[in-house]
Each structure stands twice: as structure tokens, then as C-alpha cells.
Amino acid sequence: MLDDSSMEFDMFEEVRRKVAEALVREGHAPLRAEKIAFYFVRGIREMPKLLTAVSAEETDAHASQQILDAVRGILENANSLDKARDMLLSPDKQNGED
């Protein structure tokens, strides 16, 4: 989706920062919010590759390989999303415990 890796990094950093800020406003401890946001962003890092691959007009084997590679990358990072979800849904959000 974004060709410039520096631009992509900046975009994900902005997402991480805004998610953390939103979580703090919701009542999460700042450090806990940063951890949740970090795990969330790590879990979605491969999404631009998938979106680019599925929106391409090519339908050949190379295009299919790009799609599957992106899906594999997302699945490899699914544990980060699990960690973010577990931290977000745990009842101890107020006191900052993990």
C-alpha cells in the first residue's frame, strides 16, 4: 500500500500513538496502554501488503503468491493481536498490571 518504508513506519507509529492515547483516555494506565498499542500495531503490520496484493489487477501465480505471503505474515503476528486483546479485556486495566 505504501511504497516508502519510512512513510509506512511513520503511519504505524502514528497509529500506535493514537491508540495508546485513546486507551489512556479510556482509563488504562499509560504504560499498559503503550504495551497494548505496541502489540496491536505489531499484529497489523502486514495489512498494507495484503491490501496491495488483493487490489492488484494481476491474477497469475505471482499475484496469488503475494497474497498468500501477506496472509502468512499476518497469521505469524496473530499472537501479538491475541496479547493486545488479552490485555485490553483483562479486568485489571486501571492498575496497570499485566
C-alpha positions, 0 to 999 in steps of 0.5 A: 500500500505504501511504497516508502518504508519510512512513510509506512513506519511513520503511519504505524507509529502514528497509529500506535500513538493514537491508540495508546492515547485513546486507551489512556483516555479510556482509563488504562494506565499509560504504560499498559496502554503503550504495551497494548498499542505496541502489540496491536500495531505489531499484529497489523503490520502486514495489512498494507501488503495484503491490501496491495496484493488483493487490489492488484489487477494481476491474477497469475501465480505471482499475484496469488503468491503475494497474497498468500505471503501477506496472509502468512505474515499476518497469521505469524503476528496473530499472537501479538493481536491475541496479547493486545486483546488479552490485555485490553479485556483483562479486568485489571486495566486501571492498575496497570498490571499485566 
